[in-house]
Amino acid sequence: MREIKDRLQRKALLRAFLAKSMFNGGEVDYLTAFYQNKFYVFHNSDVIKVMGEYFDVENSKTNEKKGGIPEQKVIFRYNEKTVGELEMRNDSPTHYQEVRFNMNIEPFMQLVLSKIPDKKEYNKDVYVYGFANKKFGRWKQSNNNI
């Protein structure tokens, strides 16, 4: 996990990791978060840019006297709050080793809402931000040439 942390401190590698892990290398266009009973829609390029720029990448710390294992996770922080965690899991001897990437909604929303401008209300329950405004909902327009 130390080596992963060291690599992800390089902004280009962090953005590449985020693009692949969250958006399958551009195959997924949007990130939608359900927060405070509303949907918030962001374009993948905005999310990758903001997270890549503002994340501080660290290893986890723990109290070894209580049996914790230091540097077990890679932590993604913004404003000294943990936004996400990357960890290796071995839940049992019969399962494959897994990599888990967990996100915490509160600090994530603080980051993206403060850094991705241009909010538009798609409807009363859906807000669209940034570059997503140029693309989101275009499928509703019929194209009779298809």
C-alpha positions in Angstrom: 0.0 0.0 0.0 3.0 2.3 0.5 4.0 1.8 -3.1 0.4 2.5 -4.3 0.3 5.7 -2.2 3.7 6.8 -3.6 2.5 6.3 -7.2 -0.9 8.0 -6.6 0.7 11.1 -5.3 1.7 11.7 -8.9 -1.3 13.7 -10.2 -1.3 12.1 -13.7 -1.4 8.6 -12.2 -4.0 9.6 -9.7 -6.2 10.9 -12.5 -5.6 7.7 -14.5 -6.6 5.6 -11.5 -9.8 7.6 -10.9 -10.7 7.4 -14.6 -10.3 3.6 -14.7 -11.7 2.8 -11.2 -14.7 5.1 -11.3 -15.6 5.5 -15.0 -14.0 2.4 -16.6 -11.6 4.5 -18.6 -14.3 6.8 -20.0 -17.0 4.1 -20.7 -19.2 5.7 -18.0 -20.0 9.4 -18.6 -21.6 10.5 -15.4 -21.3 10.2 -11.6 -24.6 10.6 -9.9 -24.8 11.0 -6.1 -27.9 10.7 -4.1 -27.5 13.3 -1.3 -30.0 15.0 1.0 -32.9 13.4 -1.0 -31.7 14.9 -4.3 -29.7 13.6 -7.2 -26.5 15.4 -8.2 -25.1 14.7 -11.6 -21.4 15.4 -12.6 -19.6 14.6 -15.8 -16.7 12.2 -15.5 -14.1 14.8 -16.7 -15.1 17.3 -14.0 -14.9 14.7 -11.3 -11.5 13.3 -12.4 -10.1 16.8 -12.7 -11.3 18.0 -9.3 -10.4 14.8 -7.4 -7.1 14.6 -9.1 -6.2 18.2 -8.2 -7.5 18.4 -4.6 -7.0 14.9 -3.1 -4.1 14.5 -0.7 -3.0 10.8 -0.9 -1.7 9.2 2.3 -1.5 5.8 4.0 -3.7 5.0 6.9 -2.4 5.3 10.4 -3.5 3.2 13.3 -2.6 2.3 16.9 -0.4 -0.8 16.7 -0.7 -1.4 20.4 -4.4 -2.1 19.8 -3.7 -4.6 17.1 -4.1 -2.3 14.1 -2.0 -2.6 11.0 -0.5 0.8 9.9 -0.5 1.7 6.2 -3.1 -0.9 5.5 -5.1 1.5 3.3 -4.5 4.3 0.9 -6.5 7.3 2.0 -7.8 10.1 -0.2 -8.3 13.3 1.8 -9.7 16.8 1.2 -9.6 19.6 3.8 -8.2 17.0 6.3 -11.3 14.8 5.9 -11.2 11.3 4.5 -13.1 11.3 1.2 -12.1 7.8 0.1 -10.2 4.7 1.0 -8.5 2.1 -1.1 -7.8 -1.2 0.6 -6.9 -4.8 -0.1 -9.3 -7.4 1.2 -8.9 -11.1 1.9 -12.2 -12.0 3.4 -11.5 -15.8 3.4 -9.0 -18.3 2.1 -11.6 -19.4 -0.6 -12.1 -15.9 -2.0 -9.9 -14.0 -4.4 -8.0 -11.0 -3.1 -10.1 -7.9 -3.7 -9.4 -4.2 -3.9 -12.1 -2.0 -2.4 -12.5 1.7 -3.2 -15.0 3.3 -0.7 -16.1 6.9 -0.8 -17.7 9.0 2.0 -20.6 11.2 0.7 -20.3 14.2 3.0 -16.7 15.2 2.2 -17.1 14.2 -1.4 -20.0 16.5 -1.9 -18.2 19.3 -0.1 -15.4 18.9 -2.6 -17.4 18.7 -5.8 -20.0 21.3 -4.9 -17.3 23.8 -4.1 -15.2 23.1 -7.1 -17.6 22.3 -10.0 -19.6 25.4 -10.9 -22.6 26.0 -13.2 -25.4 24.3 -11.4 -28.7 23.8 -13.3 -31.9 22.3 -12.1 -32.9 19.5 -14.4 -36.1 19.0 -12.4 -37.0 19.4 -8.8 -35.0 16.4 -7.7 -32.1 16.4 -10.1 -29.2 19.0 -10.2 -26.7 18.9 -13.0 -23.2 20.5 -12.6 -20.3 21.6 -14.8 -19.7 20.0 -18.2 -22.6 17.6 -17.6 -24.9 20.6 -18.4 -23.8 20.4 -22.0 -24.5 16.7 -22.4 -27.0 15.5 -19.8 -30.5 14.8 -21.1 -29.7 15.1 -24.8 -31.0 11.6 -25.3 -34.5 13.0 -24.9 -34.2 14.9 -28.2 -35.3 12.6 -30.9 -33.1 11.9 -33.9 -35.3 10.8 -36.7 -32.3 9.9 -38.9 -31.5 6.8 -36.9 
